[in-house]
Amino acid sequence: MKKADDFILIKKAKEGDSKAFRNIVENHKSRVFTIAFRIVKNKEEAEEIAQDAFLNVFNSISNFKGDSQFSTWLYKITYNLSISHLRKKKRDIVNIDEVLISDFEIFETYHDFSLLEKEEQKSALEAAINKLSEEEATIITLYYLQEISIEEISEITGNSKSNVKVILFRSRKKLFSIIMKSKETVLTLY
């Protein structure tokens, strides 16, 4: 979705054009759901959060000034709703211990991972991402899967740019560690 297209749709939605707002929802619903899902890790809850996010946008679209991209504003609303939802549930987050990883282990794991079929790779990566904390999973998803810049992620999450970079670095290490552990588990089954 181009920023210019969003601008036109937002302008029409501000004027009361419900079809324009439906187009906005259609254009952004997948990413909004993905952000919510990465945080709450539950499909039904993520769908509810996505609906709430679009309802919030609908009710406050007249407040959108265009200082940032519309998508950044929408994703920040989604992120905040998701975090608020988690706080209400008071979920415990399990942290994975950071480990030192040798170059050989990286090569070996990458090689083993590359031997898997695409669907198996996707499934293994999804399982590994789900073991990260909500914040880590969200930032990894935004950066690598949604291809959102560090600056926008900073705006969405409220973290500084340098903090986003640190979280990305640590999250990549944790992902690698999780994939290594899952590889070891599979090997012990045979």
C-alpha positions in Angstrom: 0.0 0.0 0.0 1.4 3.3 -1.0 1.4 6.3 1.3 -0.4 8.3 -1.4 -3.2 5.7 -1.6 -3.5 5.8 2.2 -3.7 9.6 2.2 -6.5 9.6 -0.3 -8.5 6.9 1.5 -8.0 8.7 4.9 -9.1 11.9 3.4 -12.3 10.3 2.1 -12.8 8.4 5.4 -12.6 11.7 7.3 -15.3 13.0 5.1 -17.5 10.0 6.1 -16.9 7.7 3.1 -17.5 4.2 4.7 -16.2 2.5 1.5 -12.9 4.3 1.9 -12.6 3.1 5.5 -13.4 -0.5 4.4 -10.6 -0.2 1.9 -8.3 1.0 4.7 -9.3 -2.1 6.8 -8.8 -4.4 3.8 -5.4 -3.0 3.1 -4.0 -3.2 6.6 -5.9 -6.1 8.3 -3.3 -8.7 7.7 -0.5 -6.7 9.3 -2.6 -5.5 12.2 -3.6 -9.1 12.9 0.0 -10.3 12.7 1.2 -7.6 15.1 -1.5 -8.5 17.6 -1.0 -12.3 17.2 2.8 -11.9 17.8 2.1 -10.2 21.1 -0.9 -12.2 22.5 -0.1 -15.5 20.8 -3.8 -16.4 20.5 -5.8 -16.2 17.2 -9.1 -15.3 18.7 -7.6 -12.6 21.0 -5.6 -11.2 18.1 -8.7 -11.0 16.0 -10.5 -9.1 18.8 -7.6 -6.7 19.2 -7.5 -6.1 15.4 -11.2 -5.3 15.5 -10.7 -2.9 18.4 -7.7 -1.3 16.7 -9.8 -0.5 13.6 -12.7 0.6 15.8 -10.3 3.0 17.5 -9.1 4.3 14.2 -12.6 4.7 12.9 -13.6 6.7 16.0 -10.4 8.9 15.9 -9.5 9.1 12.3 -10.3 12.8 12.4 -7.4 13.2 14.9 -4.9 11.7 12.4 -2.8 14.7 11.3 -0.4 12.9 9.0 2.8 13.6 10.9 3.8 10.0 10.5 2.7 7.3 8.0 -0.9 6.1 8.6 0.4 2.6 8.9 2.7 3.6 11.7 -0.1 5.2 13.6 -2.4 2.2 13.1 0.3 -0.3 14.1 1.1 1.8 17.2 -2.6 1.6 18.2 -2.5 -2.2 17.6 0.7 -2.6 19.6 -0.6 -0.6 22.6 -4.0 -2.5 22.6 -2.1 -5.8 22.5 0.2 -4.8 25.4 -2.7 -3.5 27.4 -4.5 -6.8 26.8 -1.5 -8.8 28.1 -1.3 -6.6 31.2 -4.9 -7.4 32.0 -4.2 -11.1 31.6 -1.0 -10.8 33.6 0.8 -13.4 31.5 4.1 -14.7 32.7 6.9 -14.4 30.1 9.5 -17.1 30.0 12.9 -15.8 29.1 15.5 -18.0 27.4 19.0 -17.8 28.8 21.5 -16.1 26.4 24.2 -18.5 25.3 27.5 -18.1 23.5 27.3 -19.5 20.0 30.3 -20.7 18.0 30.7 -20.1 14.3 30.6 -23.8 13.7 27.3 -24.1 15.5 25.9 -21.3 13.4 27.1 -23.0 10.1 25.9 -26.4 11.2 22.4 -25.2 12.2 22.0 -23.1 9.1 23.0 -26.1 7.0 20.6 -28.4 8.8 17.8 -25.7 8.5 18.4 -25.3 4.8 17.9 -29.0 4.2 14.3 -28.7 5.4 11.5 -28.1 3.0 10.2 -24.5 2.8 7.0 -25.4 4.8 9.1 -27.1 7.5 11.4 -24.1 7.6 8.4 -21.8 8.0 6.9 -24.0 10.7 10.2 -24.2 12.6 10.7 -20.5 12.4 7.1 -19.8 13.5 7.6 -22.2 16.5 10.8 -20.5 17.5 9.3 -17.0 17.2 6.4 -18.1 19.4 8.9 -18.9 22.2 10.2 -15.3 22.3 8.7 -12.7 24.5 5.8 -10.7 23.1 8.0 -7.6 22.5 10.8 -9.6 20.9 8.4 -11.6 18.6 6.7 -8.4 17.6 9.9 -6.5 16.7 11.3 -9.5 14.8 8.0 -9.8 12.9 7.8 -6.1 12.1 11.4 -5.9 11.0 11.9 -9.1 9.1 8.5 -10.2 8.0 6.7 -6.9 7.6 9.9 -5.1 6.5 9.2 -2.0 8.6 12.1 0.3 9.3 13.8 0.6 12.7 12.6 4.2 12.9 8.9 3.2 12.4 9.3 0.3 14.9 10.6 2.8 17.3 7.5 5.0 16.8 5.2 2.0 17.0 6.7 0.4 20.2 7.8 3.6 22.0 11.3 2.2 22.3 14.3 4.3 21.2 16.0 3.3 17.9 19.0 2.0 19.7 16.8 -0.1 22.0 15.0 -1.6 19.0 18.4 -2.5 17.5 19.4 -4.2 20.8 16.2 -6.1 21.0 16.7 -7.2 17.4 20.2 -8.4 18.2 19.2 -10.3 21.3 16.1 -11.8 19.6 18.1 -13.1 16.7 20.5 -14.8 19.2 17.5 -16.3 21.1 15.9 -17.5 17.8 19.2 -19.2 16.9 19.4 -20.8 20.3 15.8 -22.1 20.1 16.4 -23.5 16.6 19.6 -25.2 17.8 17.7 -26.7 20.8 14.9 -27.9 18.6 17.4 -29.5 16.3 19.1 -31.3 19.2 15.7 -32.5 20.4 14.9 -33.9 16.9 18.2 -35.7 16.7 17.7 -37.4 20.1 14.4 -38.8 18.9 16.1 -40.8 16.1 
